[in-house]
Amino acid sequence: MRWGLIGAAVLALAGCDDDAAVDRTVERVRTVDLARVEELIEQDLENHQAGVAEAAEKLRPGFAVSDPAKRESQMRAALRILQQPKKGIDEFVASPMSFLAALDVDGVVVARDRSPDRMKGQDYKSRFEVVRQALEGGNATGLGEFFAEDPNAPSSWSILFAAPAVEGSRVVGIVLAGIPLSRLAQRLSRQLRVEQEVGDPVWVYLYKGDRLFHWDTPPQVDELVPSAEQRTRVLAASPTGYTDQVRLQGELQVYGVFPIPLLGPDVGTVIFRSP
């Protein structure tokens, strides 16, 4: 009888410890993790805004090349160099961006930073507001949707950064860079894991509307991410975000769903962490 009482007391204390661990994890997700995700996103936005502005200035003479084939070749080479360590722009080194491109004064792509170049010749002025803003002489940042070659494949969303190359008072071209939301989510996950001293990994997802974006996350965790319908329903009652708990192979997981207004009105993050 005495050992039974002791055993019950031990289990009760263990339960208290588990509850305390969950509470600490919830607080960390709400404050520390979310704050760090927002900080990293803000840093990336500032860095790439500055980077495309510098790139536009460096590429300005190249837009004056009259021969189309020569201009394309020189631009593509220059766009690659701008991303190289030491030779290039600091903000572009180790960047999660997927492309850097030069556009003419009609908003048509002259060249991007790789071959084969599926972007060449595409009219981005008609597709992206940031390009239209840059053609009017201002730097611009916003979201843009890209469609796959396969019409049955899902589209992707990227953060776009545009800056005008200006000669005197005249815009002579545009530099455009893009960071896919999936790559940004991967960068956030990796950075938080690098900074974590002990404990299980933390995983970061991004969402836009009913779409979820991630890369290199465990499939078993992917299955636990709340559905778009659930996110919408709970966020309607808690617009600044919420936390909840699920189990992964019997182990408790804490997650938080939070809007990221900096990226757009329907964009946010889902952060998973184990107690």
MILO-869544 format. One record per residue (C-alpha): z, x, y. Coordinates in steps of 0.001 Angstrom, whole numbers, padded with zeros to 6 digits. Example, Ala and Ser with C-alpha at 12.3 -4.5 7.8 and 13.67 -1.06 7.14 Angstrom:
! MILO-869544
@Z:007800&X:012300&Y:-004500
@Z:007140&X:013670&Y:-001060
This chain:
! MILO-869544
@Z:000000&X:000000&Y:000000
@Z:000901&X:002810&Y:002372
@Z:-002440&X:004594&Y:001790
@Z:-004277&X:001345&Y:002353
@Z:-002657&X:000967&Y:005775
@Z:-003460&X:004565&Y:006644
@Z:-007079&X:004100&Y:005544
@Z:-007428&X:000969&Y:007665
@Z:-005984&X:002804&Y:010654
@Z:-008443&X:005686&Y:010186
@Z:-011377&X:003269&Y:009998
@Z:-010177&X:001482&Y:013128
@Z:-009933&X:004773&Y:015003
@Z:-013419&X:005745&Y:013792
@Z:-014736&X:002437&Y:015074
@Z:-013152&X:003104&Y:018459
@Z:-014770&X:006549&Y:018519
@Z:-018166&X:005006&Y:017699
@Z:-017792&X:002442&Y:020465
@Z:-016845&X:005172&Y:022924
@Z:-019846&X:007267&Y:021854
@Z:-022172&X:004302&Y:022344
@Z:-020701&X:003600&Y:025780
@Z:-021190&X:007234&Y:026785
@Z:-024788&X:007174&Y:025555
@Z:-025556&X:003956&Y:027422
@Z:-024150&X:005474&Y:030595
@Z:-026159&X:008665&Y:030080
@Z:-029408&X:006744&Y:029550
@Z:-028741&X:004580&Y:032623
@Z:-027776&X:007391&Y:034955
@Z:-028603&X:010908&Y:033778
@Z:-031790&X:010313&Y:031742
@Z:-033334&X:007749&Y:034071
@Z:-032566&X:009855&Y:037139
@Z:-034171&X:012906&Y:035512
@Z:-037278&X:010945&Y:034479
@Z:-037682&X:009655&Y:038042
@Z:-037144&X:013142&Y:039445
@Z:-039762&X:014695&Y:037148
@Z:-042284&X:011973&Y:037975
@Z:-041714&X:012435&Y:041708
@Z:-042153&X:016201&Y:041319
@Z:-045421&X:015751&Y:039441
@Z:-046745&X:013350&Y:042078
@Z:-045877&X:015718&Y:044913
@Z:-047253&X:018774&Y:043079
@Z:-050578&X:017188&Y:042222
@Z:-051005&X:015638&Y:045642
@Z:-050582&X:019116&Y:047112
@Z:-052773&X:020649&Y:044406
@Z:-055817&X:018435&Y:044955
@Z:-055551&X:018936&Y:048715
@Z:-055637&X:022710&Y:048233
@Z:-058454&X:022383&Y:045691
@Z:-060511&X:020326&Y:048140
@Z:-060172&X:023034&Y:050770
@Z:-061124&X:025789&Y:048316
@Z:-064166&X:023871&Y:047040
@Z:-065356&X:022784&Y:050488
@Z:-068117&X:025462&Y:050748
@Z:-069433&X:024512&Y:047316
@Z:-070271&X:020971&Y:048406
@Z:-072840&X:022447&Y:050831
@Z:-074957&X:023946&Y:048015
@Z:-078255&X:022051&Y:048214
@Z:-079633&X:022673&Y:044728
@Z:-078060&X:020017&Y:042423
@Z:-078118&X:022107&Y:039243
@Z:-076662&X:025152&Y:040986
@Z:-074010&X:023047&Y:042724
@Z:-072970&X:021450&Y:039433
@Z:-072735&X:024787&Y:037622
@Z:-070761&X:026455&Y:040401
@Z:-068414&X:023488&Y:040802
@Z:-067626&X:023332&Y:037085
@Z:-066821&X:027044&Y:036989
@Z:-064652&X:026776&Y:040101
@Z:-062781&X:023734&Y:038753
@Z:-061860&X:025750&Y:035650
@Z:-060734&X:028761&Y:037663
@Z:-058454&X:026582&Y:039792
@Z:-056391&X:025839&Y:036681
@Z:-055976&X:029427&Y:035484
@Z:-052704&X:031359&Y:035937
@Z:-052731&X:033818&Y:038849
@Z:-056308&X:032932&Y:039878
@Z:-055774&X:029228&Y:040333
@Z:-053509&X:026740&Y:042052
@Z:-049851&X:026952&Y:041059
@Z:-049418&X:023172&Y:040844
@Z:-052175&X:022960&Y:038218
@Z:-050751&X:025567&Y:035842
@Z:-049053&X:023869&Y:032852
@Z:-050059&X:020502&Y:034294
@Z:-050351&X:017415&Y:032067
@Z:-053553&X:016381&Y:033852
@Z:-056581&X:015726&Y:031652
@Z:-059342&X:016426&Y:034177
@Z:-060210&X:017897&Y:037544
@Z:-063480&X:016762&Y:039085
@Z:-065645&X:017155&Y:042201
@Z:-067323&X:014080&Y:043714
@Z:-070027&X:013883&Y:046371
@Z:-069924&X:011833&Y:049572
@Z:-071126&X:008764&Y:047675
@Z:-068185&X:008970&Y:045277
@Z:-070424&X:010090&Y:042399
@Z:-069100&X:012802&Y:040069
@Z:-070867&X:016142&Y:040567
@Z:-068989&X:017887&Y:037767
@Z:-065703&X:017978&Y:035952
@Z:-063860&X:020951&Y:034472
@Z:-065357&X:020953&Y:030980
@Z:-068498&X:020488&Y:028925
@Z:-069843&X:018195&Y:027623
@Z:-069314&X:016316&Y:030855
@Z:-069292&X:012544&Y:030359
@Z:-068051&X:012026&Y:033910
@Z:-071085&X:013567&Y:035624
@Z:-073125&X:011004&Y:037510
@Z:-070540&X:008227&Y:037300
@Z:-069855&X:006178&Y:040415
@Z:-066102&X:006377&Y:040975
@Z:-066239&X:004952&Y:044485
@Z:-066934&X:001515&Y:043058
@Z:-064247&X:001906&Y:040392
@Z:-061247&X:003527&Y:042028
@Z:-059464&X:002688&Y:045256
@Z:-058142&X:006252&Y:045607
@Z:-061709&X:007557&Y:045839
@Z:-062583&X:005043&Y:048556
@Z:-059478&X:006059&Y:050498
@Z:-060308&X:009764&Y:050177
@Z:-063871&X:009146&Y:051383
@Z:-062313&X:007669&Y:054509
@Z:-060531&X:010981&Y:055075
@Z:-057068&X:010525&Y:053545
@Z:-055266&X:011826&Y:050485
@Z:-054595&X:009092&Y:047938
@Z:-052675&X:008496&Y:044718
@Z:-052878&X:005494&Y:042403
@Z:-053523&X:004239&Y:038893
@Z:-056973&X:004043&Y:037333
@Z:-058234&X:002661&Y:034033
@Z:-060645&X:004589&Y:031808
@Z:-062573&X:003039&Y:028931
@Z:-063388&X:004717&Y:025631
@Z:-066926&X:005162&Y:024312
@Z:-065995&X:002867&Y:021449
@Z:-065871&X:-000658&Y:022946
@Z:-063275&X:-001618&Y:020341
@Z:-060940&X:001245&Y:021297
@Z:-058165&X:000640&Y:023841
@Z:-058584&X:001842&Y:027399
@Z:-056277&X:004438&Y:028925
@Z:-054508&X:004478&Y:032285
@Z:-054103&X:007581&Y:034414
@Z:-052421&X:008523&Y:037649
@Z:-055267&X:009582&Y:039952
@Z:-054998&X:012061&Y:042824
@Z:-057823&X:012295&Y:045350
@Z:-058289&X:014506&Y:048398
@Z:-061241&X:014929&Y:050771
@Z:-062980&X:018203&Y:051527
@Z:-063516&X:018091&Y:055279
@Z:-065981&X:020101&Y:057358
@Z:-065080&X:019626&Y:061011
@Z:-064443&X:015889&Y:061163
@Z:-066830&X:015018&Y:058336
@Z:-065945&X:014426&Y:054664
@Z:-068315&X:016518&Y:052525
@Z:-066839&X:015823&Y:049097
@Z:-063823&X:014730&Y:047071
@Z:-061593&X:016411&Y:044503
@Z:-060109&X:014081&Y:041892
@Z:-057481&X:014799&Y:039226
@Z:-055991&X:012539&Y:036581
@Z:-052814&X:012483&Y:034478
@Z:-052934&X:010002&Y:031580
@Z:-049732&X:007985&Y:031221
@Z:-049591&X:009073&Y:027569
@Z:-049558&X:012756&Y:028557
@Z:-046978&X:012139&Y:031243
@Z:-044742&X:010404&Y:028686
@Z:-045112&X:013395&Y:026364
@Z:-044193&X:015810&Y:029169
@Z:-041090&X:013767&Y:030018
@Z:-039934&X:013699&Y:026386
@Z:-040453&X:017418&Y:025958
@Z:-038709&X:018326&Y:029194
@Z:-035641&X:016217&Y:028433
@Z:-035402&X:017729&Y:024962
@Z:-035684&X:021255&Y:026368
@Z:-032860&X:020532&Y:028789
@Z:-030650&X:018944&Y:026130
@Z:-028006&X:021344&Y:024854
@Z:-026788&X:019428&Y:021796
@Z:-027384&X:016127&Y:020037
@Z:-030347&X:014216&Y:018657
@Z:-033701&X:014224&Y:020460
@Z:-034408&X:011912&Y:023366
@Z:-037764&X:010134&Y:023477
@Z:-039509&X:008799&Y:026564
@Z:-042218&X:006121&Y:026640
@Z:-044117&X:004666&Y:029583
@Z:-045468&X:001158&Y:029841
@Z:-047901&X:-000620&Y:032150
@Z:-047821&X:-004363&Y:031802
@Z:-048086&X:-005098&Y:028099
@Z:-049426&X:-001616&Y:027252
@Z:-047227&X:001165&Y:025855
@Z:-048066&X:004852&Y:026342
@Z:-046652&X:007784&Y:024372
@Z:-047716&X:010916&Y:022566
@Z:-046122&X:012939&Y:019775
@Z:-043268&X:010468&Y:019255
@Z:-041926&X:009652&Y:015750
@Z:-043648&X:006575&Y:014237
@Z:-040285&X:005230&Y:013076
@Z:-039058&X:005255&Y:016677
@Z:-042331&X:003747&Y:017943
@Z:-041634&X:000701&Y:015770
@Z:-038293&X:000141&Y:017518
@Z:-039711&X:-000057&Y:021041
@Z:-039205&X:-003606&Y:022348
@Z:-042365&X:-005675&Y:022588
@Z:-044058&X:-006436&Y:025876
@Z:-042915&X:-010046&Y:025556
@Z:-039300&X:-008966&Y:025087
@Z:-039465&X:-006480&Y:027974
@Z:-040910&X:-009110&Y:030283
@Z:-038333&X:-011727&Y:029294
@Z:-035273&X:-009504&Y:029710
@Z:-036541&X:-007798&Y:032879
@Z:-037022&X:-011227&Y:034441
@Z:-033259&X:-011668&Y:034180
@Z:-032448&X:-008012&Y:034915
@Z:-035171&X:-006672&Y:037257
@Z:-033632&X:-003209&Y:037673
@Z:-033627&X:-002561&Y:033927
@Z:-031470&X:-003034&Y:030855
@Z:-030104&X:-001237&Y:027788
@Z:-029805&X:-002364&Y:024180
@Z:-029126&X:-001038&Y:020691
@Z:-031101&X:-000929&Y:017437
@Z:-030704&X:000839&Y:014114
@Z:-032999&X:003487&Y:012691
@Z:-032438&X:003960&Y:008964
@Z:-028887&X:002748&Y:009455
@Z:-028190&X:005003&Y:012427
@Z:-027512&X:003411&Y:015788
@Z:-029979&X:004053&Y:018605
@Z:-029485&X:003244&Y:022280
@Z:-032468&X:002528&Y:024474
@Z:-033073&X:001591&Y:028082
@Z:-036001&X:-000196&Y:029705
@Z:-036426&X:000519&Y:033417
@Z:-039165&X:-000178&Y:035984
@Z:-040587&X:002849&Y:037818
@Z:-041760&X:001370&Y:041161
@Z:-043026&X:004796&Y:042227
@Z:-045879&X:004418&Y:039725
@Z:-046657&X:000745&Y:040299
@Z:-045226&X:-002771&Y:040236
@Z:-045767&X:-003236&Y:036491
@Z:-045011&X:000310&Y:035299
@Z:-041793&X:001526&Y:033722
@Z:-040148&X:003651&Y:031077
@Z:-038385&X:003149&Y:027754
@Z:-035851&X:005877&Y:026906
@Z:-034360&X:006293&Y:023406
@Z:-031252&X:008340&Y:022623
@Z:-028806&X:008534&Y:019726
@Z:-025018&X:008284&Y:020380
